Amino acid sequence: MYQLRYEELHPEFGASVRGIDLGKPLAPDLIREIDAAIDRYSFVCFPDQSIG
């Protein structure tokens, strides 16, 4: 089970999201939570993810 943590990057928009491994399949409820974060913050970034 993932526990997403959000760190606002700016008072009006943007957040850093931690507590997720994007290299693994995402459950539908987790995808909905990420979609809600995008709606709230306008954009999100996922630092420290492996892209290889």
LOLUMDREN-123753 format. One record per residue (C-alpha): residue number from 0; residue in one letter; chain; x, y, z. Coordinates in pm, 1 decimal, decimal comma, padded with zeros to 6 digits. Each point is the difference from the previous one (the first is absolute). Layout:
<atoms>
{i = NUM aa = A ch = A x = X y = Y z = Z} $
...
</atoms>
This chain:
<atoms>
{i = 0 aa = M ch = A x = 00000,0 y = 00000,0 z = 00000,0} $
{i = 1 aa = Y ch = A x = 00131,9 y = 00338,7 z = -00095,1} $
{i = 2 aa = Q ch = A x = -00010,1 y = 00304,5 z = 00223,2} $
{i = 3 aa = L ch = A x = 00036,6 y = 00300,5 z = -00226,6} $
{i = 4 aa = R ch = A x = 00157,7 y = 00311,3 z = 00146,1} $
{i = 5 aa = Y ch = A x = -00038,6 y = 00339,8 z = -00166,0} $
{i = 6 aa = E ch = A x = 00235,8 y = 00293,3 z = 00032,2} $
{i = 7 aa = E ch = A x = -00129,3 y = 00324,1 z = -00147,7} $
{i = 8 aa = L ch = A x = 00254,0 y = 00161,5 z = -00231,6} $
{i = 9 aa = H ch = A x = -00173,6 y = 00336,6 z = -00022,1} $
{i = 10 aa = P ch = A x = -00289,2 y = 00153,7 z = 00193,9} $
{i = 11 aa = E ch = A x = -00224,0 y = -00003,6 z = -00309,1} $
{i = 12 aa = F ch = A x = 00102,7 y = -00308,0 z = -00199,1} $
{i = 13 aa = G ch = A x = 00228,1 y = -00301,5 z = -00023,3} $
{i = 14 aa = A ch = A x = 00085,1 y = -00282,9 z = 00234,5} $
{i = 15 aa = S ch = A x = 00265,4 y = -00262,7 z = 00045,6} $
{i = 16 aa = V ch = A x = -00145,2 y = -00345,7 z = 00062,3} $
{i = 17 aa = R ch = A x = 00187,1 y = -00263,3 z = 00196,5} $
{i = 18 aa = G ch = A x = -00086,7 y = -00342,9 z = 00130,0} $
{i = 19 aa = I ch = A x = -00061,8 y = -00168,9 z = -00334,8} $
{i = 20 aa = D ch = A x = 00195,7 y = -00223,7 z = -00235,4} $
{i = 21 aa = L ch = A x = -00104,2 y = 00083,7 z = -00355,1} $
{i = 22 aa = G ch = A x = 00191,0 y = -00304,3 z = -00124,4} $
{i = 23 aa = K ch = A x = -00273,8 y = -00227,1 z = 00139,0} $
{i = 24 aa = P ch = A x = -00362,3 y = -00038,8 z = -00113,3} $
{i = 25 aa = L ch = A x = -00233,6 y = 00259,9 z = 00150,3} $
{i = 26 aa = A ch = A x = -00332,8 y = -00094,5 z = 00154,1} $
{i = 27 aa = P ch = A x = -00306,7 y = 00188,9 z = -00127,4} $
{i = 28 aa = D ch = A x = -00050,7 y = 00177,0 z = 00335,3} $
{i = 29 aa = L ch = A x = 00360,5 y = 00121,0 z = -00007,3} $
{i = 30 aa = I ch = A x = -00047,2 y = 00133,5 z = -00353,0} $
{i = 31 aa = R ch = A x = -00310,2 y = 00186,6 z = 00117,4} $
{i = 32 aa = E ch = A x = 00199,7 y = 00150,1 z = 00287,3} $
{i = 33 aa = I ch = A x = 00271,3 y = 00117,1 z = -00240,9} $
{i = 34 aa = D ch = A x = -00267,1 y = 00147,5 z = -00230,8} $
{i = 35 aa = A ch = A x = -00148,8 y = 00186,1 z = 00298,2} $
{i = 36 aa = A ch = A x = 00345,9 y = 00135,4 z = 00088,1} $
{i = 37 aa = I ch = A x = 00042,8 y = 00126,8 z = -00356,4} $
{i = 38 aa = D ch = A x = -00339,8 y = 00170,8 z = 00024,0} $
{i = 39 aa = R ch = A x = 00098,2 y = 00159,7 z = 00331,0} $
{i = 40 aa = Y ch = A x = 00360,1 y = 00103,6 z = -00076,1} $
{i = 41 aa = S ch = A x = -00016,9 y = 00037,5 z = -00383,6} $
{i = 42 aa = F ch = A x = 00316,2 y = -00204,6 z = -00037,6} $
{i = 43 aa = V ch = A x = 00187,6 y = -00254,1 z = 00206,5} $
{i = 44 aa = C ch = A x = 00351,4 y = -00140,6 z = -00017,1} $
{i = 45 aa = F ch = A x = 00125,9 y = -00334,0 z = 00124,9} $
{i = 46 aa = P ch = A x = 00364,1 y = 00040,0 z = 00111,2} $
{i = 47 aa = D ch = A x = 00241,2 y = -00287,3 z = 00052,5} $
{i = 48 aa = Q ch = A x = -00163,5 y = -00232,0 z = -00254,8} $
{i = 49 aa = S ch = A x = 00201,3 y = -00240,3 z = -00209,0} $
{i = 50 aa = I ch = A x = -00060,7 y = 00047,7 z = -00372,2} $
{i = 51 aa = G ch = A x = 00212,5 y = -00287,8 z = -00116,5} $
</atoms>
